Amino acid sequence: GTVWGSDDRATAGVPVKIQRVGDKKPKWSLVSDRRGEFAQRVPPGENDYIVIADIKVPKGGTKPQTKIHVQKNERVDLSLHLPK
């Protein structure tokens, strides 16, 4: 995946958390690299995941996130866009 800042440029150093849909806590935590990219291998098999940019947001706001669906052992590319 890639994290994009409010200026539409790739953003480094953004904490990213990944969890299965329905889980209470994230299972994986990582940080975007100097190109704003991150990668995580998940167990093979069909499953849904939520990918969250773990940034501070104003009270009442929500963290940028996206839901993905993985089938078997496929690669999924995604983008997270940070708010302005």
N, C-alpha and C positions, 0 to 999 in steps of 0.2 A: 504494500500500500504506500501511498504518499500523503503527507500532511501539507496542506496549502494554507498560507497565512491570509490575512485580510487584504494584503496587497497582491494576491494571486501569484505569489512566489513560494517555492518549496521552502519549508521551515524546519530547521534542525533543532534537536533537543526537546522535542515535545513528547511527554510521556503518553504512551498508548497502552490501553488495557483491553484484553479480549476475554470474553466469557461466553459460555453456551447460553442460549435462550432458556430461561427458566432457572438458571443458577443464581444464587444470591451474591456471590463474590466472583471477581475476575480470576481466571485460572492462569493467565499469562500477562506479564508486564514487560514492556520494552520501551525504547526511546528511539525517535526518528534520527537517522544519521545526517551527515552534512549535506546530503542531497534531499533531505526531507523524507527519505524512504525507510520502511521497516518491513520485516518479514518474520513470519512465525509458522512453523509446521504444526498442524493439528492432527489428531488421530484420524486414520483413514475411515471412511464411512460417511453416510449421509447424516448431516447435522446442520443446525442453524446457529450462527454466532452473532454477537453484538460486539462491534469494535468502537471503542470510546477514546476520544482525545481527553486525557485527564488534566484539564486546565482549570484555572479559577474562572468562575463565571459570576455575574452579579446575582444577588439574592433573588430567588424565584426563577432564575434562568436554568437552562439545561445545557449540559456538556455536548459538544458536537459528537454525533455517533451515527453509525450506519449498521444495518443488519445485512448479513450475507448468508447464502446457502451453499454448502459444500456437498458435492456428490462424489462418492468414492474417494479418489486420490487426486482430484483436479486442482489446478492453480486458479486462484481468484484474485484479480487486481481490483483495488478500490482506492478511493480518494476521500480524505477527511478535510473539510473546509472550515477554518477557524472563523468565528464571527468578527465583525469590525468593531 
